[in-house]
Amino acid sequence: MKSAKFTLPCATTLLFLATPGLTQDGGLYEDVADPNAAFVRVIATGETVAVVQSVAFRDVEDGITPYVVTDPGEVKIVAAGTEVAEMVEPATFYTYLVGPDGTGSLIEDDLTGNPAQADVTFYNLSDVEAVDLFVPQANAVAIPAVSANSAATVALKAPLTLDFQMQSGDEMLAQVDAVDLMRRAGVTIILSGAGGSYSASVTDNRYVN
């Protein structure tokens, strides 16, 4: 997993208020309670159900679950019709990634939780060998050359509202607009598709017990 620290030199800071607390689902919250816990989620594009330990998800949006807060050790994961057991460490964030070919792997997400920044994690689940995550407002690459079926994370100054483009060379593959970046929070951007047809989604990082 690659990570980087990146400050946008040209972006305009937008001041906005964010009230911490419960989302519409009463089990979800923004502030992680136990820093010694492990945090595990599933990304499986096209799938709507998943299980992490004893937490079952149905109607999963964009194929990405919230992080499940769990004890370190062996964790049961069910995704794309397959059940696996993975070992996880305390104070560590993980994604069980199901690639386009159905192969699953556990990836460590390098989230910082910096009180002055927002974590942006980019997953390239397309057939493009290397994709840049580009910020048009700053005319700068936030994360360069993310390989297919892999991910990278960057910590950006927050609060900001930015667009993100996924580029291969001079070609723009997809874009997500007006992404709100909040301090000590994060978002996940996923690029999927093949054969010249690509789409992107963005999801706030959330947590559930």
C-alpha positions in Angstrom: 0.0 0.0 0.0 1.4 3.4 -1.0 0.8 6.5 0.9 1.8 10.1 0.6 1.5 13.5 2.2 0.2 16.1 -0.3 -0.9 19.7 0.1 -2.8 21.3 -2.7 -1.1 24.6 -3.5 -3.9 26.2 -5.6 -7.1 24.9 -4.0 -9.4 27.3 -2.2 -10.3 26.4 1.3 -14.0 26.2 2.0 -15.2 26.7 5.5 -18.2 24.5 6.5 -19.6 23.1 9.6 -19.8 19.3 10.2 -21.7 18.0 13.2 -20.3 14.7 14.5 -22.6 11.9 15.5 -24.9 9.2 14.2 -25.7 8.9 10.6 -29.2 7.8 9.4 -28.2 4.2 10.4 -28.0 4.4 14.2 -25.2 1.9 14.2 -22.8 4.1 12.2 -20.6 6.7 13.7 -17.8 9.0 12.6 -15.5 8.9 15.7 -13.7 5.7 16.2 -14.1 4.7 19.9 -11.3 2.2 20.5 -7.9 3.0 19.0 -6.7 -0.5 19.9 -9.4 -2.2 17.8 -9.0 -3.5 14.3 -11.1 -2.0 11.5 -12.2 -4.2 8.6 -14.4 -3.6 5.6 -15.2 -5.2 2.2 -15.0 -3.8 -1.3 -16.6 -6.0 -3.9 -17.9 -4.1 -6.9 -21.3 -5.3 -8.0 -22.0 -7.2 -4.8 -24.8 -6.1 -2.4 -24.2 -8.4 0.6 -21.2 -9.0 2.8 -20.4 -10.2 6.3 -17.5 -9.1 8.6 -17.3 -11.2 11.8 -20.8 -11.1 13.1 -22.0 -8.0 11.2 -24.0 -8.7 8.1 -24.6 -6.1 5.4 -27.4 -6.0 2.9 -28.1 -3.6 0.1 -24.5 -2.4 0.1 -24.1 0.7 -1.9 -21.3 0.9 -4.6 -20.0 -2.5 -3.3 -18.3 -0.9 -0.2 -19.2 -1.6 3.4 -18.4 0.6 6.5 -15.4 -0.5 8.5 -16.4 -3.0 11.2 -14.8 -2.3 14.6 -13.6 -5.6 15.9 -11.1 -7.3 18.2 -7.6 -8.1 16.8 -7.1 -11.7 15.8 -8.9 -13.9 13.4 -11.8 -12.3 11.5 -14.4 -14.1 9.4 -15.3 -12.4 6.1 -17.9 -13.4 3.6 -17.9 -11.7 0.2 -18.8 -12.6 -3.3 -20.0 -16.0 -2.2 -16.7 -16.9 -0.5 -15.9 -17.2 3.3 -12.4 -16.6 4.5 -10.6 -16.1 7.8 -8.0 -13.4 8.0 -5.7 -12.3 10.8 -5.8 -8.6 11.7 -3.7 -6.4 14.0 -4.8 -3.7 16.5 -5.0 -0.1 15.5 -5.0 -1.1 11.8 -7.4 -0.5 9.0 -8.1 -3.3 6.4 -10.1 -3.8 3.2 -11.0 -7.2 2.0 -10.9 -6.5 -1.7 -12.6 -8.7 -4.3 -11.2 -7.9 -7.7 -13.0 -8.1 -11.0 -11.9 -11.7 -11.5 -13.5 -12.7 -8.1 -10.1 -13.1 -6.3 -10.1 -11.8 -2.8 -7.2 -10.3 -0.8 -6.8 -8.4 2.4 -5.2 -5.0 2.0 -4.0 -2.6 4.7 -5.4 0.9 4.3 -2.9 3.5 5.4 -5.3 6.0 7.1 -3.8 8.7 9.2 -6.7 10.3 11.1 -4.8 13.5 11.1 -6.8 16.2 12.9 -5.9 18.8 10.2 -6.3 16.6 7.2 -8.6 14.2 5.3 -7.6 10.8 4.0 -8.3 10.0 0.4 -8.0 6.4 -0.6 -8.1 5.5 -4.3 -8.8 1.9 -5.5 -8.1 1.1 -9.2 -10.4 -1.8 -10.0 -10.3 -1.2 -13.7 -8.3 -3.0 -16.5 -6.0 0.0 -16.8 -2.5 -0.8 -15.7 -1.7 2.5 -14.0 -4.1 5.3 -13.1 -3.4 8.8 -11.7 -5.8 10.5 -9.3 -5.8 14.1 -10.5 -7.2 17.3 -8.8 -8.2 19.8 -11.5 -8.6 22.7 -9.2 -4.9 22.4 -8.3 -3.8 21.1 -11.7 -1.9 18.5 -9.8 -1.7 14.7 -9.3 -2.7 13.7 -5.8 -1.8 10.0 -6.2 0.3 8.8 -9.2 0.3 5.5 -11.0 -2.0 3.2 -9.0 -1.8 -0.3 -10.4 -4.8 -2.4 -11.3 -6.4 -4.2 -8.3 -4.5 -2.0 -5.9 -4.9 1.1 -3.8 -3.1 4.1 -2.4 -3.9 6.8 0.1 -3.0 10.5 0.4 -3.7 12.9 3.3 -5.0 16.3 2.1 -5.5 19.6 3.8 -9.1 19.9 5.1 -11.7 21.2 5.0 -11.9 21.4 1.2 -14.4 20.5 -1.5 -12.6 19.1 -4.6 -13.2 17.3 -7.8 -11.1 14.2 -8.6 -10.3 12.9 -12.1 -8.9 9.4 -12.8 -6.4 9.7 -15.7 -4.3 7.4 -17.8 -1.7 9.5 -19.6 -3.7 12.4 -21.2 -7.0 10.4 -21.1 -9.6 11.1 -18.5 -11.3 7.8 -17.5 -13.8 9.1 -15.0 -14.5 11.9 -12.5 -16.2 12.5 -9.2 -17.3 16.0 -8.4 -17.6 18.2 -5.3 -16.1 15.7 -2.8 -16.3 17.2 0.7 -13.1 16.5 2.6 -13.4 16.8 6.4 -10.7 16.9 9.1 -9.9 13.6 10.7 -12.1 11.8 8.3 -11.8 10.1 4.9 -13.3 9.1 1.6 -12.7 6.2 -0.7 -12.8 6.6 -4.5 -13.2 3.5 -6.6 -12.6 3.3 -10.4 -14.1 0.3 -12.1 -14.7 -0.9 -15.7 -13.0 -2.4 -18.6 -12.6 -2.1 -22.4 -12.8 1.7 -22.5 -16.0 2.0 -20.4 -15.2 3.3 -16.9 -17.1 4.7 -13.9 -16.1 6.0 -10.5 -17.8 6.3 -7.1 -16.9 8.0 -3.9 -18.0 7.0 -0.4 -17.3 8.5 3.0 -15.4 6.2 5.3 -17.8 5.1 8.1 -17.7 2.7 11.0 -20.0 0.2 12.7 -19.7 -2.0 15.8 
